[in-house]
């Protein structure tokens, strides 16, 4: 199971990298409304990957679920020390839950482009923050899997 979880983590890191290539535009800007060109870039990206890429956009969710399932199976099977299996499970469940509850709904709202510029700026900043948190958790998950997994 450790290979499945590590492969899922690697895939999710790659997805996060692509998302962050657009999201980081907000980090160079002071608080407040983002410039139109920055909002257009981020909005266009999320419109393309969340709305225009159907059905391929479902792959990310499927990998998230498979990685969580692999983490549960790893815990049940005793493939690694229990502390490591629980840690790994927490490190995958947390970002997946954040993505399901907050990041994806925010990105869909941003992709639709119907919000006021102030709200679009807030959404873009929140999505970037979420992705940075997810990056840390998924990188730590991969570290646990590579260090302790069999």
Helices and strands as residue ranges (DSSP letters): H 2-23, G 24-26, H 36-47, I 48-52, H 58-77, H 82-98, I 99-103, H 104-112, H 117-148
